[in-house]
């Protein structure tokens, strides 16, 4: 149920990506405006609203928060189909961002109470598959609807079902008892200051957050402009791009996301650092096919190269979320997720598409029709910073896990 909520989250978030070319033509927008619309402005309200909602989720019924958030962002998605100018569309997308801020932190917290630590990586990776299932349906359905019925109707068709599903969440999903799988007896809730104090002493959390952020910088920056790249540089139609990217991003991304947590849970029985080594190996392995996708000229081959690139680049999220939860007490998990997503989305979603959009406009004169290509290549290269910060996390992980175990034992006494 929660995975399907996350699917709606990304359908509603990514529908704008597949629609940005017809919206750009209809409303007369620049690439920088598209980057601001799909990235920074959305991320700013998303991360800002996420902190107070996570504070509430560490104290109140998390299921109700998820359902209310789903209903609100779905309504704002549907209203996006009524806009008449850039300002109205920006306001509607800000509303989507506020609503979606209440989706993942409470869901992460619930999942960590549904499952013991030994299987949290797999469970959180299964939940995170919602990203790519959402991309699949958002791209494929959005592209087809827009080409046949117009981009405004795509927002209506995508947004309205989420309002109805919110009622199903209230009816079916049960609120788990906090900390039921944790060894020590710990407070069921913690203040923001207590959470920040704990995280200040856990450098691994911050290395992971920044490492994830630069992975997201590449996936959001280049992913949000990949439809435009294929349409401009490879002559594909909107419906073709939606179907191809939907299938590749959806199926490959979902496969990689699940495998990341699944492999980490099993390898970590020997060494907990596998929770970070898996994301590192995935990021490095994704680079070669990703560069080929951007440099290559043969459309069939670059589409094929997207498959391994998507699988490898998606390995990081589940293991990193699970590790962040293993670094704090149960009463801090929603807030820890919110802070992780604050860093991840501010840098990744906020700066990724904006950077690619601005660079594309700047590169228009020196590179002509290849301006977007070289903007995306630049963003991909920046992604190596993520590997560095993830590697730094491996150096402090064991020490920080032991520190958290001591803190839990002290609370129990």
ChimeraX attribute file (.defattr): number of C-alpha atoms within 10 A of each C-alpha:
attribute: neighborCount
match mode: 1-to-1
recipient: residues
	/A:1	12
	/A:2	22
	/A:3	21
	/A:4	19
	/A:5	26
	/A:6	25
	/A:7	25
	/A:8	29
	/A:9	27
	/A:10	21
	/A:11	28
	/A:12	29
	/A:13	23
	/A:14	23
	/A:15	27
	/A:16	24
	/A:17	27
	/A:18	30
	/A:19	26
	/A:20	22
	/A:21	20
	/A:22	15
	/A:23	20
	/A:24	15
	/A:25	10
	/A:26	12
	/A:27	12
	/A:28	11
	/A:29	15
	/A:30	15
	/A:31	22
	/A:32	19
	/A:33	18
	/A:34	25
	/A:35	27
	/A:36	23
	/A:37	25
	/A:38	28
	/A:39	27
	/A:40	23
	/A:41	21
	/A:42	26
	/A:43	27
	/A:44	20
	/A:45	21
	/A:46	27
	/A:47	24
	/A:48	17
	/A:49	19
	/A:50	29
	/A:51	23
	/A:52	15
	/A:53	24
	/A:54	29
	/A:55	23
	/A:56	18
	/A:57	27
	/A:58	25
	/A:59	15
	/A:60	14
	/A:61	15
	/A:62	25
	/A:63	23
	/A:64	19
	/A:65	20
	/A:66	26
	/A:67	24
	/A:68	18
	/A:69	24
	/A:70	29
	/A:71	21
	/A:72	21
	/A:73	30
	/A:74	31
	/A:75	23
	/A:76	24
	/A:77	29
	/A:78	24
	/A:79	21
	/A:80	26
	/A:81	19
	/A:82	15
	/A:83	14
	/A:84	11
	/A:85	13
	/A:86	17
	/A:87	11
	/A:88	14
	/A:89	20
	/A:90	19
	/A:91	17
	/A:92	22
	/A:93	25
	/A:94	21
	/A:95	22
	/A:96	28
	/A:97	28
	/A:98	24
	/A:99	27
	/A:100	31
	/A:101	29
	/A:102	29
	/A:103	26
	/A:104	24
	/A:105	28
	/A:106	29
	/A:107	24
	/A:108	27
	/A:109	27
	/A:110	26
	/A:111	17
	/A:112	28
	/A:113	21
	/A:114	19
	/A:115	18
	/A:116	16
	/A:117	18
	/A:118	14
	/A:119	18
	/A:120	27
	/A:121	32
	/A:122	25
	/A:123	25
	/A:124	28
	/A:125	30
	/A:126	21
	/A:127	25
	/A:128	27
	/A:129	26
	/A:130	25
	/A:131	26
	/A:132	28
	/A:133	26
	/A:134	28
	/A:135	34
	/A:136	29
	/A:137	24
	/A:138	31
	/A:139	32
	/A:140	24
	/A:141	22
	/A:142	33
	/A:143	28
	/A:144	21
	/A:145	22
	/A:146	20
	/A:147	17
	/A:148	12
	/A:149	11
	/A:150	17
	/A:151	25
	/A:152	18
	/A:153	18
	/A:154	26
	/A:155	26
	/A:156	19
	/A:157	16
	/A:158	22
	/A:159	27
	/A:160	17
	/A:161	15
	/A:162	27
	/A:163	20
	/A:164	13
	/A:165	19
	/A:166	20
	/A:167	15
	/A:168	13
	/A:169	20
	/A:170	15
	/A:171	11
	/A:172	10
	/A:173	13
	/A:174	13
	/A:175	13
	/A:176	16
	/A:177	11
	/A:178	20
	/A:179	22
	/A:180	15
	/A:181	14
	/A:182	17
	/A:183	12
	/A:184	17
	/A:185	16
	/A:186	20
	/A:187	15
	/A:188	14
	/A:189	20
	/A:190	19
	/A:191	14
	/A:192	17
	/A:193	9
	/A:194	12
	/A:195	19
	/A:196	16
	/A:197	11
	/A:198	17
	/A:199	21
	/A:200	12
	/A:201	13
	/A:202	22
	/A:203	17
	/A:204	26
	/A:205	27
	/A:206	21
	/A:207	21
	/A:208	29
	/A:209	28
	/A:210	23
	/A:211	30
	/A:212	29
	/A:213	29
	/A:214	30
	/A:215	31
	/A:216	28
	/A:217	30
	/A:218	28
	/A:219	23
	/A:220	27
	/A:221	28
	/A:222	28
	/A:223	20
	/A:224	26
	/A:225	27
	/A:226	21
	/A:227	25
	/A:228	24
	/A:229	21
	/A:230	21
	/A:231	16
	/A:232	16
	/A:233	16
	/A:234	12
	/A:235	13
	/A:236	16
	/A:237	15
	/A:238	24
	/A:239	20
	/A:240	18
	/A:241	23
	/A:242	30
	/A:243	20
	/A:244	16
	/A:245	25
	/A:246	25
	/A:247	20
	/A:248	24
	/A:249	26
	/A:250	25
	/A:251	20
	/A:252	23
	/A:253	29
	/A:254	28
	/A:255	20
	/A:256	27
	/A:257	31
	/A:258	26
	/A:259	24
	/A:260	31
	/A:261	31
	/A:262	22
	/A:263	17
	/A:264	30
	/A:265	24
	/A:266	17
	/A:267	15
	/A:268	16
	/A:269	11
	/A:270	9
	/A:271	11
	/A:272	18
	/A:273	20
	/A:274	20
	/A:275	27
	/A:276	25
	/A:277	20
	/A:278	22
	/A:279	31
	/A:280	25
	/A:281	16
	/A:282	22
	/A:283	25
	/A:284	16
	/A:285	16
	/A:286	21
	/A:287	19
	/A:288	13
	/A:289	21
	/A:290	22
	/A:291	18
	/A:292	17
	/A:293	21
	/A:294	23
	/A:295	13
	/A:296	15
	/A:297	12
	/A:298	10
	/A:299	15
	/A:300	9
	/A:301	12
	/A:302	19
	/A:303	17
	/A:304	13
	/A:305	21
	/A:306	21
	/A:307	21
	/A:308	21
	/A:309	27
	/A:310	27
	/A:311	26
	/A:312	27
	/A:313	28
	/A:314	32
	/A:315	30
	/A:316	32
	/A:317	24
	/A:318	30
	/A:319	31
	/A:320	28
	/A:321	28
	/A:322	28
	/A:323	23
	/A:324	21
	/A:325	24
	/A:326	20
	/A:327	23
	/A:328	24
	/A:329	25
	/A:330	27
	/A:331	22
	/A:332	28
	/A:333	32
	/A:334	29
	/A:335	30
	/A:336	29
	/A:337	24
	/A:338	27
	/A:339	24
	/A:340	24
	/A:341	26
	/A:342	25
	/A:343	21
	/A:344	24
	/A:345	27
	/A:346	25
	/A:347	25
	/A:348	27
	/A:349	32
	/A:350	31
	/A:351	25
	/A:352	33
	/A:353	33
	/A:354	27
	/A:355	22
	/A:356	32
	/A:357	28
	/A:358	19
	/A:359	21
	/A:360	24
	/A:361	16
	/A:362	15
	/A:363	18
	/A:364	15
	/A:365	11
	/A:366	9
	/A:367	14
	/A:368	11
	/A:369	14
	/A:370	16
	/A:371	21
	/A:372	29
	/A:373	24
	/A:374	19
	/A:375	25
	/A:376	27
	/A:377	19
	/A:378	16
	/A:379	22
	/A:380	23
	/A:381	12
	/A:382	15
	/A:383	22
	/A:384	18
	/A:385	16
	/A:386	26
	/A:387	24
	/A:388	15
	/A:389	21
	/A:390	28
	/A:391	20
	/A:392	18
	/A:393	25
	/A:394	20
	/A:395	13
	/A:396	16
	/A:397	23
	/A:398	14
	/A:399	13
	/A:400	21
	/A:401	19
	/A:402	12
	/A:403	17
	/A:404	19
	/A:405	17
	/A:406	12
	/A:407	16
	/A:408	20
	/A:409	14
	/A:410	12
	/A:411	13
	/A:412	12
	/A:413	8
